[in-house]
């Protein structure tokens, strides 16, 4: 599937609450492949969520294995349908960026370890515990499913938001 155009803030779809996937069919498989291709096509991207490509469904992908921050601690390519965080612990502030907000990065407080459940593309229910950079990336993508951007979570608009020099 081709790389899809990524919606940019303030597009209204980015602020919508996404719908649960009721049935994993070919259209969901195609959506997941579009998300993977779009993630790989983005500069330094480690994840993308369905609303970023205009689809209001609870589907996202994350893969931090090629990023220096996530190289040592990751689950590889995560293709998540209807993900739900069941446990959070710890807290840290990390700098985040987003393909939907390409001109800025920001400091965001996130849990440092999460446990989540989701459906695999084959329908299997999976539960994982993620930590560090992978946990942050998952939380970031799952926020998109709730219509929340990292801009909504920046620690301080005055001191925690930064203009990106190049993207």
C-alpha positions in Angstrom: 0.0 0.0 0.0 1.2 3.5 -0.6 2.4 6.1 2.0 -0.6 8.1 2.9 -0.7 11.9 3.4 -0.6 12.9 7.1 -3.1 15.3 8.3 -1.7 18.4 10.0 -2.8 20.3 13.0 -5.4 22.0 13.2 -7.3 19.5 11.0 -10.5 18.7 12.9 -10.2 14.9 12.5 -7.1 15.0 14.7 -9.3 16.1 17.6 -12.0 13.4 17.2 -12.5 10.4 19.5 -12.0 7.3 17.4 -14.5 4.4 17.1 -13.8 0.9 18.2 -13.1 -1.6 15.4 -16.0 -4.1 15.5 -14.5 -6.6 13.0 -11.0 -7.1 11.7 -11.6 -7.5 8.0 -9.6 -6.8 4.8 -10.2 -3.0 5.2 -8.5 -3.1 8.6 -5.6 -5.1 7.2 -5.3 -2.5 4.4 -5.4 0.3 7.0 -2.7 -1.3 9.1 -0.5 -1.7 6.0 -1.1 2.0 5.1 -0.1 3.0 8.7 3.1 0.9 8.5 4.1 2.3 5.1 3.3 5.8 6.3 5.4 5.4 9.5 8.3 4.1 7.4 7.9 7.0 5.0 8.1 9.7 7.7 11.4 11.2 8.7 12.4 9.4 12.0 8.8 8.3 12.6 8.3 5.6 15.3 4.5 5.4 15.1 1.4 6.6 13.4 -2.3 6.4 14.3 -5.3 6.0 12.0 -6.8 9.5 12.5 -3.5 11.0 11.2 -4.4 9.6 7.8 -8.0 10.5 8.1 -9.5 7.3 9.5 -11.4 7.6 12.7 -10.8 4.1 14.1 -8.8 2.8 17.1 -5.8 1.5 15.2 -2.2 2.5 15.5 1.3 1.1 14.8 4.6 1.6 16.7 8.1 0.4 16.0 11.0 2.0 18.0 13.5 -0.8 17.2 15.4 1.4 14.7 15.5 4.5 16.9 18.6 4.9 19.1 16.4 5.5 22.2 14.3 2.3 21.7 16.9 0.0 20.1 17.6 -2.0 23.3 14.1 -2.3 24.8 11.2 -3.0 22.3 8.6 -5.4 21.0 9.4 -4.8 17.3 6.6 -3.7 15.1 3.4 -3.4 17.1 0.2 -3.4 15.0 -2.5 -2.5 17.5 -6.3 -2.7 17.1 -8.4 -1.3 19.9 -5.5 -0.8 22.3 -6.2 -0.1 26.0 -3.7 0.8 28.7 -4.5 -1.3 31.9 -1.6 -0.1 34.1 0.8 2.9 34.2 3.7 3.5 36.5 6.6 5.9 36.9 6.8 9.3 35.3 9.4 11.1 33.1 9.5 14.2 30.8 10.6 13.5 27.3 10.8 15.7 24.2 8.2 14.6 21.6 7.5 15.4 18.0 4.7 14.4 15.7 4.2 14.2 11.9 0.9 16.0 12.4 2.7 18.9 14.1 5.9 19.1 12.0 7.1 22.5 13.1 7.3 21.9 16.8 8.5 19.6 19.5 7.6 19.7 23.2 8.3 18.4 26.6 5.6 15.9 27.7 5.2 14.0 31.0 4.4 10.3 30.4 4.4 7.1 32.4 7.7 5.2 32.1 6.1 1.8 32.1 2.7 0.7 30.8 0.8 -2.5 30.4 -1.7 -2.6 27.5 -4.0 -5.0 25.7 -4.8 -4.9 22.0 -5.9 -7.1 19.2 -3.3 -8.3 16.6 -4.3 -8.1 12.9 -5.3 -11.8 13.1 -7.7 -11.0 16.0 -5.5 -12.5 18.8 -5.8 -10.6 22.1 -2.3 -9.6 23.2 -1.0 -8.1 26.4 2.4 -6.5 26.8 4.4 -4.4 29.2 6.4 -1.6 27.6 9.0 0.7 29.2 11.1 3.7 28.4 10.9 5.2 24.9 8.6 2.5 23.6 6.1 3.2 26.4 6.2 6.9 25.5 5.7 6.2 21.8 2.7 3.9 22.5 1.1 6.5 24.8 1.6 9.2 22.1 0.0 7.2 19.4 -2.9 6.1 21.7 -3.5 9.7 22.5 -4.3 10.3 18.8 -7.1 7.7 19.2 -8.7 10.0 21.8 -8.2 13.2 19.9 -5.3 14.3 22.0 -2.1 15.8 20.5 1.2 16.2 22.3 0.5 19.9 22.2 -2.3 19.3 24.7 0.1 17.7 27.1 3.2 20.0 26.8 4.5 20.7 30.3 4.6 24.4 29.7 3.6 26.4 26.6 6.2 29.1 27.6 9.2 26.8 28.4 8.3 23.4 27.1 7.4 24.0 23.4 10.2 24.4 20.8 10.2 25.4 17.2 11.8 22.5 15.2 14.8 23.6 13.2 14.4 21.1 10.4 12.1 18.2 9.7 
